[in-house]
């Protein structure tokens, strides 16, 4: 089974795939290897135009949506 989540808000939209990619980019910018990612949790807050994330339960950050 394949799923696809698209967050729509204020005339904009962002797919789950693009949120995952943004979190992965932040991970790589921190000097970490993509192959080391075991889990990604996403917490989009469209009212603040930000998505918070936690990778491997110990690395966190945020990006604009």
N, CA, C and O of each residue as an XYZ file, in Angstrom:
260
protein
N       0.841     -1.184      0.000
C       0.000      0.000      0.000
C       0.883      1.243      0.000
O       1.835      1.338      0.774
N       0.565      2.173     -0.856
C       1.284      3.441     -0.908
C       0.330      4.549     -0.493
O      -0.835      4.565     -0.891
N       0.832      5.459      0.299
C       0.029      6.601      0.720
C       0.713      7.891      0.279
O       1.913      7.906      0.005
N      -0.050      8.956      0.215
C       0.485     10.265     -0.126
C      -0.269     11.306      0.685
O      -1.492     11.412      0.585
N       0.448     12.063      1.475
C      -0.143     13.114      2.290
C       0.230     14.459      1.678
O       1.402     14.717      1.402
N      -0.771     15.316      1.468
C      -0.539     16.668      0.980
C      -1.196     17.623      1.953
O      -2.408     17.576      2.165
N      -0.395     18.487      2.542
C      -0.891     19.484      3.486
C      -1.271     20.724      2.693
O      -0.432     21.302      2.002
N      -2.523     21.132      2.786
C      -3.006     22.321      2.092
C      -3.410     23.370      3.124
O      -4.100     23.070      4.098
N      -2.968     24.607      2.891
C      -3.290     25.688      3.819
C      -3.048     27.025      3.140
O      -2.086     27.183      2.388
N      -3.902     27.966      3.402
C      -3.785     29.348      2.927
C      -3.381     29.421      1.454
O      -2.524     30.223      1.082
N      -3.996     28.585      0.621
C      -3.710     28.614     -0.802
C      -2.398     27.977     -1.207
O      -2.015     28.037     -2.375
N      -1.702     27.366     -0.257
C      -0.437     26.687     -0.544
C      -0.593     25.210     -0.247
O      -1.550     24.791      0.404
N       0.355     24.426     -0.730
C       0.359     23.010     -0.381
C       1.787     22.481     -0.350
O       2.674     22.990     -1.035
N       1.985     21.450      0.458
C       3.293     20.812      0.578
C       3.066     19.331      0.784
O       2.274     18.930      1.638
N       3.753     18.523      0.012
C       3.585     17.076      0.113
C       4.451     16.496      1.230
O       5.436     17.099      1.656
N       4.064     15.331      1.683
C       4.860     14.631      2.684
C       6.271     14.393      2.159
O       7.245     14.554      2.895
N       6.385     14.011      0.887
C       7.702     13.763      0.300
C       8.600     14.992      0.378
O       9.782     14.875      0.699
N       8.051     16.165      0.089
C       8.879     17.373      0.133
C       9.264     17.739      1.570
O      10.344     18.284      1.796
N       8.391     17.444      2.545
C       8.741     17.687      3.943
C       9.849     16.732      4.388
O      10.771     17.130      5.100
N       9.753     15.472      3.965
C      10.793     14.486      4.296
C      12.125     14.918      3.688
O      13.160     14.856      4.351
N      12.102     15.354      2.433
C      13.328     15.788      1.767
C      13.955     16.995      2.463
O      15.178     17.076      2.581
N      13.129     17.927      2.923
C      13.649     19.101      3.631
C      14.320     18.692      4.939
O      15.368     19.233      5.292
N      13.728     17.746      5.657
C      14.332     17.255      6.902
C      15.647     16.539      6.602
O      16.630     16.713      7.322
N      15.665     15.733      5.540
C      16.894     15.040      5.149
C      17.994     16.026      4.786
O      19.155     15.804      5.129
N      17.654     17.099      4.104
C      18.642     18.117      3.745
C      19.241     18.772      4.988
O      20.447     19.013      5.044
N      18.412     19.057      5.972
C      18.919     19.638      7.226
C      19.882     18.669      7.902
O      20.907     19.082      8.445
N      19.554     17.392      7.867
C      20.417     16.337      8.434
C      21.777     16.338      7.731
O      22.823     16.304      8.379
N      21.747     16.378      6.396
C      22.992     16.349      5.624
C      23.806     17.624      5.831
O      25.034     17.572      5.880
N      23.129     18.775      5.952
C      23.837     20.034      6.201
C      24.547     20.021      7.543
O      25.511     20.759      7.747
N      24.071     19.178      8.463
C      24.711     19.050      9.778
C      25.890     18.076      9.719
O      26.481     17.750     10.749
N      26.234     17.610      8.502
C      27.389     16.734      8.339
C      27.103     15.263      8.579
O      28.024     14.470      8.771
N      25.838     14.900      8.569
C      25.464     13.508      8.824
C      25.145     12.807      7.508
O      24.807     13.453      6.516
N      25.254     11.482      7.506
C      25.037     10.686      6.305
C      23.564     10.293      6.166
O      22.923      9.885      7.135
N      23.045     10.422      4.950
C      21.644     10.069      4.684
C      21.364      8.612      5.037
O      20.271      8.284      5.499
N      22.335      7.745      4.825
C      22.149      6.312      5.106
C      21.948      6.032      6.591
O      21.473      4.956      6.956
N      22.300      6.981      7.447
C      22.158      6.791      8.896
C      20.761      7.131      9.419
O      20.480      6.926     10.600
N      19.890      7.645      8.563
C      18.531      7.982      8.992
C      17.719      6.704      9.144
O      17.597      5.916      8.206
N      17.170      6.510     10.330
C      16.327      5.348     10.615
C      14.855      5.748     10.729
O      13.972      4.958     10.395
N      14.586      6.966     11.198
C      13.205      7.427     11.339
C      13.155      8.950     11.228
O      14.091      9.658     11.601
N      12.034      9.420     10.704
C      11.775     10.865     10.624
C      10.349     11.096     11.099
O       9.407     10.493     10.585
N      10.199     11.972     12.081
C       8.882     12.376     12.557
C       8.678     13.830     12.130
O       9.557     14.669     12.326
N       7.522     14.122     11.549
C       7.203     15.463     11.066
C       6.051     16.056     11.868
O       5.075     15.368     12.168
N       6.169     17.336     12.211
C       5.149     18.038     12.981
C       4.845     19.369     12.300
O       5.308     20.414     12.759
N       4.067     19.348     11.203
C       3.775     20.598     10.507
C       2.819     21.480     11.308
O       1.842     21.002     11.883
N       3.122     22.766     11.330
C       2.253     23.763     11.960
C       1.943     24.831     10.909
O       2.611     25.864     10.851
N       0.932     24.580     10.086
C       0.649     25.515      8.994
C       0.307     26.922      9.476
O       0.568     27.894      8.766
N      -0.271     27.047     10.663
C      -0.616     28.387     11.154
C       0.627     29.237     11.404
O       0.545     30.465     11.428
N       1.790     28.583     11.592
C       3.058     29.293     11.786
C       3.969     29.177     10.567
O       5.084     29.697     10.584
N       3.512     28.499      9.507
C       4.288     28.257      8.282
C       5.622     27.580      8.573
O       6.647     27.923      7.986
N       5.595     26.610      9.491
C       6.820     25.890      9.862
C       6.508     24.412     10.059
O       5.398     24.045     10.444
N       7.494     23.578      9.792
C       7.389     22.146     10.078
C       8.572     21.767     10.959
O       9.728     21.951     10.577
N       8.276     21.243     12.125
C       9.316     20.744     13.021
C       9.534     19.272     12.714
O       8.618     18.581     12.269
N      10.744     18.797     12.950
C      11.029     17.393     12.683
C      11.982     16.825     13.725
O      12.731     17.557     14.372
N      11.938     15.510     13.872
C      12.876     14.775     14.732
C      13.367     13.593     13.907
O      12.572     12.807     13.391
N      14.688     13.477     13.789
C      15.292     12.365     13.068
C      15.997     11.467     14.077
O      16.763     11.932     14.920
N      15.724     10.181     13.972
C      16.332      9.166     14.849
C      16.131      9.467     16.331
O      16.940      9.070     17.170
N      15.066     10.159     16.638
C      14.674     10.490     18.016
C      15.694     11.337     18.779
O      15.552     11.523     19.987
N      16.734     11.859     18.087
C      17.717     12.672     18.816
C      18.216     13.903     18.071
O      18.991     14.677     18.632
N      17.803     14.107     16.842
C      18.208     15.272     16.070
C      16.946     16.007     15.653
O      16.080     15.429     14.996
N      16.835     17.267     16.027
C      15.609     17.989     15.685
C      15.923     19.317     15.018
O      17.040     19.832     15.081
N      14.900     19.845     14.383
C      15.032     21.117     13.707
C      13.707     21.530     13.121
O      12.661     20.971     13.453
N      13.760     22.521     12.240
C      12.533     22.993     11.594
C      12.881     23.615     10.253
O      14.036     23.937      9.974
N      11.855     23.774      9.435
C      12.004     24.437      8.139
C      10.677     25.100      7.806
O       9.628     24.720      8.327
N      10.738     26.085      6.941
C       9.543     26.797      6.529
C       8.713     25.998      5.536
O       9.243     25.270      4.697
N       7.402     26.152      5.652
C       6.505     25.509      4.694
C       5.603     26.536      4.053
O       4.772     26.190      3.214
